[in-house]
Each structure stands twice: as structure tokens, then as C-alpha cells.
Amino acid sequence: MIKLALMNGSIVRRGSIDTGAGMSAISAGAFHRDGQSLGGRVVELIHPLHIKMYNGNVVHATSMVKGARIGIGCAEYEIDLIVVPGAGYDYLLGADFMAEYDASPRLRLGRFYLGVEGRVNPQWVPLSFKGVVHRWAIKGDGGQPRGACIPPPPPPPFRSKHHG
């Protein structure tokens, strides 16, 4: 989970990051609750999107918020959000958002790198989920733990071109 701010931070919501989702979305319930706070404009889709949900159900999305403005950390981001009826989340940031803003989750560190230098100031944003390494004992190999990984070193601190 990641904290999102709407209307210049006066409303704070939680959003999910899903690297497997091709597009970012807002649930129909969150849209009805927060729609006026998002900015942007609502457009109707010419053809409904048929979206297969994580539970196997298929829902039909017929509208989108173009140019919604959400605050994350100390910056504001513009994003298009598909309005998804019956979604079990409020906000979902998908691969489109991650590609647009050079996003990179670092689950073990509990942080999320976000931003494009020159457009949006790069920043590290806290996540409320940290990855866990599981060790498995497998029959027939003497019970030695398997599946453990050595984490890479932490990323270096960001330095802008103008840093002296």
C-alpha cells in the first residue's frame, strides 16, 4: 500500500501498486466518493473494457478519469484512471503509471522509487509492505533451507545534476 493525497493533501487515501495490472484504476465507489477531488475529466469509452478480476469475475468498465491529479510523497502526478465497478480496492497504480514515472518498488526496503528528473522530482516513498524471504526445507536434500536470496546492497542516495 502507498498513501495518496487528493485536493492538495486535504484528503488522504490508500492505494495499491500492482505491477501485473496493465492500467491504473479507481473503484466505482471511490470514484463516486472522490471524483470531484481528482481533477481531470471523465470520458466515456467507445467500447467497454472487459476486465478479468483477481477472483475470476469479469467486469465491464465504461468510463475513465483522464488527467486525474494525485499527490504521492512530496510531488503531484497526473494519471488516467479506469473506473472499475465492483473492485475490491479504491486506487490501483498499474504498469502504465510505473512506466510513466520511472517507478521501482523496493519491497525489502519498504520503499518505492518514483519520479522523472526534469519533470517530477525523484523521491523515495514509504510502502506499508516489506518483502519477506522464505526458507524452505525440501524432502530428500537433508533438510537444507532452499530459496533464500542475498539482498542487493541498498541503492545509492539520489543526487541531482545540480548537487554541489
Backbone torsions as a table, in degrees:
resi	resn	phi	psi	omega
1	MET	NA	151.7	178.7
2	ILE	-138.4	146.5	179.2
3	LYS	-83.5	133.7	176.6
4	LEU	-117.3	142.7	177.2
5	ALA	-115.9	135.6	177.9
6	LEU	-116.9	155.2	178.5
7	MET	51.7	58.8	177.2
8	ASN	56.9	34.7	175.1
9	GLY	86.7	-0.9	-178.2
10	SER	-74.8	-18.4	176.5
11	ILE	-125.0	129.2	178.7
12	VAL	-116.7	131.1	179.3
13	ARG	-128.6	166.2	174.0
14	ARG	-105.0	141.8	177.7
15	GLY	-128.5	157.3	177.3
16	SER	-105.2	150.5	175.0
17	ILE	-109.9	127.8	-178.0
18	ASP	-133.9	102.8	-178.7
19	THR	-67.9	-16.5	179.3
20	GLY	-89.4	-9.5	179.1
21	ALA	-86.9	127.6	-178.0
22	GLY	-73.3	-22.9	-178.1
23	MET	-140.2	153.7	179.0
24	SER	-81.3	152.2	-172.7
25	ALA	-147.6	162.7	172.5
26	ILE	-132.4	139.6	178.2
27	SER	-70.1	155.3	178.4
28	ALA	-60.0	-38.3	178.5
29	GLY	-63.0	-45.4	178.4
30	ALA	-66.3	-35.7	177.6
31	PHE	-62.7	-44.7	179.6
32	HIS	-65.9	-34.5	179.6
33	ARG	-76.3	-42.8	-169.0
34	ASP	-112.6	-2.1	-171.5
35	GLY	-49.6	-43.1	-179.2
36	GLN	-67.2	-23.8	-176.9
37	SER	-85.1	-10.6	-173.6
38	LEU	-84.8	-19.0	-171.8
39	GLY	69.2	-159.8	-179.3
40	GLY	67.8	-168.3	178.5
41	ARG	-136.5	148.6	179.0
42	VAL	-91.2	131.0	178.1
43	VAL	-125.1	147.6	175.9
44	GLU	-91.3	138.2	178.8
45	LEU	-80.5	140.5	178.1
46	ILE	-63.6	-42.9	177.9
47	HIS	-121.7	131.5	178.7
48	PRO	-62.0	145.7	173.2
49	LEU	-87.8	132.1	176.0
50	HIS	-99.6	110.4	-173.5
51	ILE	-111.2	123.7	175.2
52	LYS	-86.3	119.2	-176.7
53	MET	-82.4	167.3	-178.4
54	TYR	-57.8	-27.7	-178.6
55	ASN	-90.4	5.4	178.2
56	GLY	93.9	-14.7	177.7
57	ASN	-69.5	149.0	175.5
58	VAL	-108.8	127.9	177.3
59	VAL	-116.6	159.2	-177.6
60	HIS	-115.9	112.9	178.6
61	ALA	-94.5	133.0	-176.5
62	THR	-120.8	-3.9	-179.2
63	SER	-142.0	165.9	-177.3
64	MET	-146.3	147.0	171.2
65	VAL	-98.5	111.9	179.6
66	LYS	-90.0	127.8	175.6
67	GLY	73.8	31.3	175.0
68	ALA	-62.2	145.9	-179.7
69	ARG	-112.1	119.3	177.7
70	ILE	-126.0	143.7	176.4
71	GLY	-98.3	134.1	173.8
72	ILE	-134.0	126.8	-177.7
73	GLY	61.3	-123.6	-177.0
74	CYS	-109.5	22.4	-178.6
75	ALA	-138.8	161.7	177.9
76	GLU	-112.8	140.7	-176.6
77	TYR	-125.5	143.6	175.7
78	GLU	-100.8	134.1	-173.7
79	ILE	-148.9	147.6	172.3
80	ASP	-94.3	133.5	-177.6
81	LEU	-123.3	122.9	172.6
82	ILE	-75.0	133.2	178.3
83	VAL	-87.2	115.0	-173.6
84	VAL	-110.2	114.3	177.3
85	PRO	-71.0	141.9	175.4
86	GLY	73.4	13.6	-179.8
87	ALA	-72.5	146.9	179.0
88	GLY	-90.3	12.4	178.8
89	TYR	-130.4	166.2	173.5
90	ASP	-91.1	-57.3	-179.0
91	TYR	-126.3	138.7	177.7
92	LEU	-132.5	120.8	177.4
93	LEU	-96.9	117.6	-174.9
94	GLY	-102.9	-168.3	-176.9
95	ALA	-61.8	-29.8	177.8
96	ASP	-62.1	-43.8	178.0
97	PHE	-65.4	-44.1	-178.0
98	MET	-62.8	-40.2	179.1
99	ALA	-69.6	-41.8	-177.9
100	GLU	-62.9	-37.1	-174.6
101	TYR	-115.5	23.5	174.5
102	ASP	50.2	46.5	-175.8
103	ALA	-81.7	143.8	-179.6
104	SER	-147.3	108.4	177.7
105	PRO	-74.7	138.0	174.0
106	ARG	-120.4	83.0	-171.3
107	LEU	-61.8	-41.4	-179.0
108	ARG	-61.9	-33.4	179.7
109	LEU	-86.1	-10.1	-178.1
110	GLY	67.9	30.1	-178.9
111	ARG	-135.6	165.5	-176.3
112	PHE	-136.7	119.1	178.1
113	TYR	-83.4	135.9	-173.2
114	LEU	-151.4	135.3	173.0
115	GLY	132.9	158.6	177.7
116	VAL	-128.7	114.5	-177.2
117	GLU	-56.8	135.7	-178.3
118	GLY	91.8	-20.3	179.5
119	ARG	-115.5	-52.2	177.8
120	VAL	-136.0	130.7	-178.8
121	ASN	-59.8	125.0	177.1
122	PRO	-60.9	144.6	-178.6
123	GLN	-154.3	161.0	171.1
124	TRP	-104.8	124.5	-177.7
125	VAL	-112.1	134.5	178.8
126	PRO	-68.9	142.8	173.4
127	LEU	-108.5	155.1	177.8
128	SER	-95.6	11.1	176.8
129	PHE	-126.6	134.4	173.3
130	LYS	-118.8	138.9	179.3
131	GLY	-66.2	154.6	179.9
132	VAL	-127.3	134.7	175.3
133	VAL	-93.7	125.4	178.4
134	HIS	-97.6	142.3	174.3
135	ARG	-112.9	127.7	-176.3
136	TRP	-113.7	136.3	171.3
137	ALA	-98.3	125.2	-174.8
138	ILE	-111.0	133.8	179.5
139	LYS	-58.1	139.8	174.2
140	GLY	91.1	-3.8	178.9
141	ASP	-118.4	22.7	178.2
142	GLY	78.3	12.9	176.7
143	GLY	75.0	17.1	179.8
144	GLN	-72.6	134.4	178.6
145	PRO	-61.0	139.5	177.3
146	ARG	-125.8	160.8	173.6
147	GLY	87.7	1.8	179.4
148	ALA	-80.9	139.2	179.8
149	CYS	-118.6	150.0	173.7
150	ILE	-90.9	121.0	-177.3
151	PRO	-68.8	147.6	176.0
152	PRO	-69.6	160.8	177.0
153	PRO	-63.7	155.2	178.5
154	PRO	-59.9	150.4	179.6
155	PRO	-66.3	151.3	178.3
156	PRO	-67.6	154.8	177.7
157	PRO	-64.0	146.7	-179.7
158	PHE	-71.7	134.9	174.4
159	ARG	-127.2	125.6	179.9
160	SER	-76.9	165.0	179.0
161	LYS	-62.8	-24.4	-175.4
162	HIS	-92.3	4.7	-177.7
163	HIS	-74.5	131.7	-176.0
164	GLY	-101.7	NA	NA
